[in-house]
Amino acid sequence: MIMKILFSIFLAMSVLWTLLPWVFGLQNYVKSHNKLCGLIARCYWLGLLMIHPLLIYAIWFYDMTYWCFLLLIAAHMLFLRLFGRDLGTN
């Protein structure tokens, strides 16, 4: 039960991270690249945003293994590497 609570808090904080800093990086990336690359970046960001509530649901209502969190962290690192380099607000 404690692990479910801790992982849910981690996912909630991760959603905030996806909403705030990643959207600044996404907007800066879209401004400096062509439309196709911008569309790919937006779809990736939207996928990251949607996977968090699905994982919270899976934690509480399914017998889920926690290796999915490692995949989520890897997906965030990939987003940082590809699209989120410039997190400035200018």
TAQUICOR-V66633 format. One record per backbone hydrogen bond with DSSP energy under -1.0 kcal/mol. NH is the residue of the N-H (numbers start at 1). CO is the residue of the C=O. E is the energy in kcal/mol with one decimal. If there is no record, write none. Layout:
NH,CO,E ; NH,CO,E
//
This chain:
5,1,-2.0 ; 6,2,-2.7 ; 7,3,-2.7 ; 8,4,-2.0 ; 9,5,-2.3 ; 10,6,-2.4 ; 11,7,-2.3 ; 12,8,-2.3 ; 13,9,-2.4 ; 14,10,-2.0 ; 15,11,-2.0 ; 16,12,-1.7 ; 17,13,-2.1 ; 18,14,-2.3 ; 19,15,-2.5 ; 20,16,-2.7 ; 22,17,-1.7 ; 24,20,-1.2 ; 25,21,-2.0 ; 26,22,-2.5 ; 27,23,-2.4 ; 28,24,-2.2 ; 29,25,-2.1 ; 30,26,-2.7 ; 31,27,-2.1 ; 32,28,-1.2 ; 38,34,-2.1 ; 39,35,-2.4 ; 40,36,-2.3 ; 41,37,-2.4 ; 42,38,-2.4 ; 43,39,-2.3 ; 44,40,-2.3 ; 45,41,-2.4 ; 46,42,-2.6 ; 47,43,-2.3 ; 48,44,-2.3 ; 49,45,-2.4 ; 50,46,-2.2 ; 51,47,-1.8 ; 54,50,-1.1 ; 55,51,-2.2 ; 56,52,-2.2 ; 57,53,-2.4 ; 58,54,-2.3 ; 59,55,-2.3 ; 60,56,-1.7 ; 61,57,-2.2 ; 62,58,-1.5 ; 64,62,-1.5 ; 69,66,-1.2 ; 71,67,-1.4 ; 72,68,-2.1 ; 73,69,-2.5 ; 74,70,-2.2 ; 75,71,-2.2 ; 76,72,-2.2 ; 77,73,-2.4 ; 78,74,-2.3 ; 79,75,-2.2 ; 80,76,-2.5 ; 81,77,-2.4 ; 82,78,-2.5 ; 83,79,-2.8 ; 84,79,-2.1
//
